[in-house]
C-alpha cells in the first residue's frame, strides 16, 4: 500500500500533466469540544493545524486523468498531540477517455480510492462517484464507498460542495453518511484584504452524530486560512 501511494503521488509532485493545483494552511481553535472520548480533550480545548492540497491532472502515464485531494492534520490538546491524514485520488472517466459527460446533473464519472490514517486508526475506502452541476453551487461531487478500518467494515456516502458568495466571502464543506453516523464540516470565510487574496478568516463548524456510541458533537471553531 505504501508503494501504491508513492507511485500515485509522485507524478503529481513532479508536475506531470497538472491542470490546476492549490494549497492551504488552515489553523483552527475551539474550547467547546465536550466529548473527550471522541475529541481526545478533557477541558474542551483543541487546536488543529492543517495542510491541504488539491491537484487536478490530465496527462499522466496511460493518459490517466483525474484529481487528488489530500490533507494532514496536527492536533494539539491539553493531554496529547495527534496526527491524522487523508489521501483521496479519483480517476476521471471524462479526462482519461477524452469524452464529454453531460447528462442531467452529472458532469463526470469517477473511480475513487481513499486512505485515512491517524495515530491508532487506519481506513481504506473503495468506490465510485460523480461530479455534479447543481444550481447555486460552484462545485459539487458525490461518492459511494465500501469502507474497511481497524474495527469493522461499512458503506459511506460522501457529498462535497462549495460556492463563492461574493468577491470576498466563500463557503465550502462536506457531509459523510454511514449507517451509524453523520459527519459534516463547513466553513464560511472572508478574504481579509482586497488585494491580498491568500489571507482569510472565518468560522468552521464541526458536527458529528454517532448513533452507535450515542455521541453528538456540534462545535464552532475560529479559523485562519492561508491560500497559495
ZITALIN-V96752 format. One line per field, one symbol per residue. psi: psi as a letter, one per 40 degrees, with the letter a starting at -180 (. if undefined). burial: # if it has 9 or more other ideal C-beta (glycine too) atoms within 8 Angstrom, else .. Layout:
psi->???
burial->???
//
This chain:
psi->dddddddddddddefhfhdiiiiihhhihifehdgdddefhdeehhhhhhhihhhhiefiiefhiaihhiihhhhhiddihiihiihgihhhddddefihhghbeheihihiihhhhadfihihhhaiaihighiehdiiiiihihhiaddaiaihhihiiihhdadehihiaihhhieeihhihihhihhdhdegeehiiaihhhhhhhddefhhhhhiiihhhhh.
burial->....#..##.##...###..#.########..#..#.####..##############..#...##############....###############....#....#####.#######..#####.######....#..######.#.#.....#########.....##########..###########.......############....#.#.#####.###.
//
